[in-house]
Every structure is written in structure tokens, then in C-alpha cells.
């Protein structure tokens, strides 16, 4: 039967007074969310650690989005810096122009050439930063007349981004499945430095470190060291495995192997850097220095999209002796407004001594987690550094057996916490890309001691509620 005239009118797109199309009749709207089934909660406003939702609820943001909002939400000083920059110049193309906000941000972050890091290259996202770092590393060897170097080595259960090359060196299986055969081919992965799952019974920490380093050296030799561009690693593994720190001596050994075989060391601090681990650079606690590193989330604190590649003098000097250029660029690199926002954020971090505060409060967070969760039968491991902590869940503490992936235990805990007014960051496939669950905590550095206690208390309640459902099955 043909639709009536009234039906035709109902099905036409609605136009509001401003002339913009309203939501489709089913209420979905036109924005493509991460899921076509589950729509995210709408945030109407945010201040400090609190997110105020459109349905009237308030949520305590204990993960800073995704370890991003390190000074909290709604800082007027940053808003003012953004507006001031927009009034001066909102955009220029870096092929011909620069701006004070970009120059000042680079000079602020790299004041005094810390650890030999000399130049900063600012882009719009962590994935762009990793992609840029990989291309810079390749150009380094091209200019050294070593064009046979094409290979990157990274680690299983790592994550470095969603662009093709960044995803190729990553090991987040769920994100890679649809793109099998679509990756950069010259990559390989060694075992993660993940003691809870990979250190053998009776094996000392030193023996575990030695075994990991032997595997890496054998990988270099199997490929041919003269073909390897770089080893890429997160000093503290982020969301894929959940705040995994390496055993003592691991990164020092990695640095020595890279030096021995002429391989660059790229450290990805997109999630764990900019103070999140309790030192501005996470690598400082490993007592090593990278040749190239990436930063992102905490750099702009969520006030504007920005990421960066920080480059050691060793690499810059090779470019100086060669082309005198980085053969790479983005339309929005060193965006003036993003750089102004990031500079304002970093000035607050330094002025308020927030990195030291992060380190001190991190000790309290660890203590509170271990105290509150001690009787939670599903808690297998608690690990992290600074204000960057994860809880790994198991079905059996003695055997470390995981929950069946279909249970989605980590996601269930995240939802139970959300229902109680707490935002945490869930992870699945923790162990091998398929099995394992964890949640991640990464509150802003401005979190109070009372808020940390509240976070841990609500998290315990959420875990216990899901244990009643899942451990009895």
C-alpha cells in the first residue's frame, strides 16, 4: 500500500528554526559512534573530576577519559589561553609560517634539551605521532645511506595507534582483525615484559629480564640487525595490557642491545608520559634515554587535540648533515590553538608541581587499592605507577585462569561502577588479545585524597556486585 500524504510528511527530514536537519525518525542522529547499538552518555558539562550528564546524573571521572584530563575539566586559565590565541591567529600552514604558541610550547617542554631531546614535532593525535616517529626513523637511516633498513620490532600486547603503520607494530588483536593483510609487512613482535603472566615459576626477576633480552637479541639476529630500523615499546604498557611495568634492568638491557646493533629506540609515552607515571618522562625511572619518543594524551590535557614527537640530537644531527629537512607533514601540525591550550596546561602542571603530586598520590592510590580490594576474589593483580594503575581480573586466583571472554567481566565492572557514579576504563584481551580482563584508573593529578578513597570504595562495590553474578556460575 502506498504511504499516505501524512506518512510522507512524517518521513521527511525535520528542519529546525536554524535550518539544520534534526535527528532521524528513529532518534539515532547522524553522528557515527563507536557502536551502532549502544549510544554513549551525553555530557552536558564537566568541572574538576565531575562529569554532569544530560539525564541529571553526575559521574566521578577516575580515568581522565583515557588518561587524558590530567589537570581536570573546566580550568578557566586554559579556556582564556585558547580564546586569546583564536583572537590572534587560529590557523596558519607550517610550510610557510610558524606561531608563538607552537614555538613557546616546544621551548617549554624541551627547555635545556632534557636528556638530549632537542626538537619537538606537534601533530593532532597519538596515532599521527607514532606514524611520524616511524617515518622519521626510516628517514634517519635513509640519510645515513642504509636504505635496507625497513623492519620494526615491537612487543606483543602493545598498542601504538590506529593508523596503518602504527597498527602494524601494535598487538591489539581486536582492532587488527578486520584489517588482516592490510598492514605494513616489515614488522615482528617479541614477548611482553609482563611478569604476572610471563615470569615462570621459580624464575627470578633477573632471570626473567635476561630471558626477555635474549629473545630480543635473537630476533634482531634472525632478521639481520642491518635490516632493523627500531625497537618500539611503551615504558608502561597502556590500555591493551593494563599498566604493565617492565622488570628491573629490562630497558637498560634493551638500550644496550639497540646500541650494539645500531638500532634506534623509540619509546611510546602517549598514555604513560607527561607526568602520568610520577616523572615527566616515564623513561626517567628506567634510567634510559630514547632516540625518538612520542607523547600525547596529557600534553593538551583534553583541552585540544595535540600530540608530539620528541627527537634526540643524535637523530637531528643526521638530518642536519643530509637533507636538512623532515620529509613529512600534516595540514594541522603545530596548530596554533592546540599549542596554546597545551602550553597553558603544561604551565599549570609545572607551577602547581603536579608531577610530584601525582607521584605522591600514586602511593596512596596503590595503598587504597590493595586495602579495599584484598577480599575481592576476582582481583588477580594490581599494578602501575604514579596515577596510572590497573586491576587485572581472574576467575581463579591460584591458577590465574581468566573469565570466559563472553562474560566480558571487565566491561561488567566498568558498567557497575558507572551505575554507581564512577568512570573507569575497561580492557579486554589482556592476556593474549582474546582472554583476560582489566580496568584502568588514571585520575587527574588534581584528585584529592578523599576522592581517591571514594574511587577505591566504589570500585570495590562494583567488583563485588559482579563477582556475585559471575563467580557463582
N, C-alpha and C positions, 0 to 999 in steps of 0.2 A: 504494500500500500504506500502511495506517495505521501511524504510528510506534509502536514497542513501548513498553511501560511504562518500560523503561530509557532509551529515547530521550527520553521526556517528562521524566524526571528530569534528564537531562543538559542539556536546553534551558531548564530553569527557572533564573531568576537565582540566582546563588550568594550566600549570606549569610555574612559573616564573624562572628567572635565578638562584635563590637560592633554587629551588626545592620545594617551598611551594605552596599549592593549592590556586588559586585565587578565586575570588567571583564566585558564581554560575551564569549561563547564565542570570537569571532574575535580577542580580545585588544586591541581598539581602545580600550575605555574610553568614557566619556560626555563627556569634555571636547572641545568643538569647537575644533580647532586651525585655524591659518590655511589649512592644506591638509588635504584629506580623504585624501590619498595618502601624503604624506611627513610622518612624525612627527618632531618636534624632539628633539634630545638632551636627556636629563634631567639637570639639575644637582642634585647632592646637597648640595654646599656650595661656598662661594666665600670667598676671602680675598685681599686686596690686588688684584692683577691676575689671579689664578688662579681658574679655574672647574674644579671637580672633578666629573666626570661619573659617572653610575651604573655605567658599564661599566669604570671604573677609569682612564680617560684623564684627562689634565689639559690644559686649554686656556688659553693666554695671551690675555686679553681686550684686544685692541688697538683696540676701537671703543667700549668702555664701554657695551656693549649697543647703544644707538643714541645715542651722545654723552651718556649719562645719568650713569654712575657716576663722577663727577669726582673723588671722594676715594677711589675704590677700594671694594672689598667688605669687609664684616665689621668695620667700626670700632665697637668696644665703646662708645665715648662716645655715639654716636648711638643704639645699642640701649638704653643706660641712660636717655637722654632720652625715648625712646618709652615705655619701661616706667613711668617716673616720671609722665609725662603720663596714661597709661592708668589709673594708680592714683588720680590726682586727679580727672580727668573725661575720659571717652573721646569723648563727643559731646554737643553742645547745638545747638539750632536758632538760626540767626543772626537770625531775625526778632525774637527777644526777648532773646538772650543774646550775650555775647562771652566770650573766654577770654584769659588772659595769654599763652598761646603764640601766638595769632593776632596780638594787639596787639604783642607783642615782635618777632615776625618782620617785620611791616610797619615798625616803627620802626627795626629793624636794617638792613633793605635800603634804606630811604629816609631814613636819618639825615642831617639837614641839607638835605633837599629837593634831592638831586643833580640838576643840570640842570633844575630847576624841577619835577621829578616830585614830586607831593605825596601821592597816595593809592595804596594797593595793594588789589586785589580778588583773593582767592585762590580757586581752583577746583581740580578734580581732574585735568584733563588739558589738553594744549596746544590741542586742538580746542575745548574749552569756553572756554579763554581767548580764542581768536580770535573765536569766536561772541559772547562777551561784549563784546569790543572793538568789533565791528561794531555791536552793538546800542547801546552807549554812544555811538558816533559818530553814529548816527542820532538818538538822543535829544538829543544836543548841538544839532543843527540844528532839531529839533522845538521845543526850548525857546527857540531863537533866532527862532522863527516863520518858519522856512524849510522847510516840510513838503514842498516839491517836490524836495528833495534825496533821491534814492533810489539813486544809482548809485555803484558802487565800481570803481576801475581798479586792476588789478594786472598782473603780468608773466607772460609765457609761461615755461614750465619752472620754475614756482614751486610751493611746496607750503605750505598753511596749515592743513590739518586734514581730518578725515573727516566732520564734521557737515555738514549740507546747505549752510548759508551759507559755511562755511569751505571746503568742497569747491568751491563755486561760484566763489570767487575764486582757487582753485588751478588749476594747469595740469598736474597729474599725470594724463595721459590714461588710463593703465591702470586707475586707481582710479575714474575717472568713467564709463567705457564703459557699465556696466550701469544707470547712473542718468541716462542721457541724457533730457532732457525733465523732469527731476525737480529741477532746480536753481533757485536764486534768479535771476530773469531780468535784473536790472539790474546786469550786470557786463560788463566788457570787459578785454582784455589787450593790452599793448604788448610790444615786443621785450625779451628779457632783456639785461642788461648783461654779456654773455658773450663776452669778447673772442676766445677761442680759436676760436669758431665764427662770430661775427658781425662782427668787425672786418675790414673789406675790405682787400685787398692794396693797399699804398701809402697807406692811411689812417692818420694819426697817432692817438695816444691822444686828444688834444684834439678832433680831428675826429670820432672815434667817439663821444665823450661828447656833443658838440654835436648829432650826428645823433639820438642817443637822446632827448635833451631836446627836440629839435624834434618828434619823433614823439609824445612825451607831451603837449606843449602842443597839438599838433594834435588829439589825442584828446580833451583837455578841451574844446577849442573845438567839435569835431564833436558831442559830447554836449550841450554847453551847460554852461559852468562852474557856472552856478547850480543845476544838477541833480546835481552830483557831491558825494558825501559825503567820500570819502577816496581817497588813493592808498596801496596796501598793498604792502610789499616786505620781503624778508629782506635785512638788510645783507650777509650772506654766505649765498648760497643753500645750502640743506642737502642732503638726500638725493636730491632729484629730479634736479638737475644736477651735484651733487658739488662743494661748497666753492667756488663761483664768487664771486669778489670783483669789485666794480664798478671801472671805470676812474676815474682821478683826476678829481675835480670833479663826478662824477655826482650823488652825494647832495646836495651843496651846491646844485647846479642844480635838483634835484627839490624841495628845501626852498623855494627861491626861487619856483618855479612854483606850489607849493601856496599860498604866502603871497600871490602875485599874484592868484590866482583864488579865494581864500577856502576852499581845500580842506584838510581835515585830512591829516596824515601819520601813518600807522600803520606802525610798524616791528615786524616779527615776529622776535624773537630767541629763539624757542623752542629752536632747536638751537644757534645760534651764540653765545648770550648767557651770562650768569653766568660770565664769565671765559674761556670756551672759546676766544675769538679772541685772548686775551692782554691784554685790558682787560675790566673787569667788564661794561660795556655795549659791545657791538660798535660801536654808532653813534659812540662817542667817537673812534674812529680815522677816521671820516668827517667829523668836526667839524660835525655837525648835531645837532639835538635833535628828537625826535618829539613829537607831541601825545598819542599813546597808544602804548604798546608792550606786547608780550607776552613772558613768559619761562616756562620750564617745566623742561626735562629736567635741567639742572644744579642747579635750585633745591633739590630734595629729594635729588639725587644717587642716586635709585633706592631710597632707604630707605622712601619712602612716596609715593603718588601725589599730586602737587601741581603747580599752575601758577599764574601770576599775570598780572594786567593792571595795569600801572603807568600812572598818569594825571597829565598835566601840570596845573599850576594853572590854565592857560587854560581847560581843559575843566571842571574842578571849579567855577570861579567862575561859569560859565554856569548850572550846576545850582543853585548857591547862590542866584542871582538868580531862579531859577524854582521848580521843584518841591521843591528841597532833598532829592532822593532819586534813586537809580539804580533805574529801573523794571525790575529783573531780579534773579534769584536762583536758587540751587541748594540742594537739601537738604543737600548735603555741603560747601558753600562754607566756607572758613576752618576746615576740620576740625581740631580741637584736636591730634590725634595727628600728622597730616600736617604741621601748622605747627611742632610741637615737633621733629619729625625734621628739617625744613628749616632751622630755626633752629640746631640742633646742627651740621648740615652747613656752614652759612654761617659759623658761629663758627670752625670748623676751617679753612675756606678763608682767613678773614681772619687768624687767629692764626698760621697756618703760611705766610702770604704766598704762597699757591698760585697766585694770578693772575699775579704776577710770575714765578713758577717756570714757569708754563705758557708765558708769552711767551718766556722764555729757552730752554726745552727745545724750543719750536716751531722755533726757528732751527736747533737740532741735528737735529730730525726732518727738516726740509727738506733740510739738507745731506746727511744719510744717504740719503734717498730719491733725491736727484739723483745721488749717487755709486753706490749699489747698482743702480739701475735704468737707468743710462746706456746699457747694451748690450742692454736689452730692446726688441726690435723693435716690440712691440705698444704700448709706452708713448708716447702722443701728447702728453699734458700732465700736469704735476704742479702743483697749485695749492692754496692755502689760507692760513691764518693761525693763529698760536698752535698749539694742539694739535688742529687741525681741518684735515685735509688729504685730498685726493682724487687718485687716479690715473685719468685717462681713457684708455681703450684704443682703438686704431685697427688696422685691418688693413694700412694703408699710411701710414707717417709723412709722406711727401711730399704725398700728396693728402688726408690726413686721412679717408680712406674708412673707414667703420665695418665691423665684422663683420656678417654677416647676423644679424638678430635671433634666428633659430632656433638659432644656435650658442650663444647665451647665454654669451658669453665671460666677462663679469664674474662671473656665478654660478659658472662653472667655476673661476675663480681663487679665489673665496671657498671653494669646496669643497676645492680642492687645498691651500689654506692651512690649513683646518680639519683635514684629514688629517695635516698636519704640526704640529698643536697650536697654531694661531694663529686667532683670531677676527677677521675684518674684515667690513665692512658693504658688501654689493654693491648696485649700482644698474643699472637698465636703462632704455632710452628716454631716455638722457642728452641727446641732441641735439634731438629733437622729439617725444618721447613714444613713439616707436616704435624709432628707430635709436639706437645708441650704448650703451656700457657703461662703468662705472667702479666702483671700490671706494673706500670711505671709511675713513680712520683717525682715531680720536678717543680715544686712550688716556686713562685717568685722569691728573689733574695730578700724582699721586704716582709716576708712572712713573719709572724710573731711566734713566740714560744707557745702561747695559748692556742694559736691556730694549728701549730704542729701537733699538739696533744689532741686537738679536736679531729684533725685529719686521721691520725692513727686510731682513734677510738671508733670513728665511723667506718673506717676500713675494716677493722676487726668485726664489727657488727655485720657488715656486708659479706665478709668471708664466711662467718659462722652461719648466716642465713642460707648461703648456697651449699655449704657442707651438709646441712640437714637434708637438702634436696638430692645431692649427688653422691655423697659417701654412703648413703643407706641403700642405694640402688643395687 
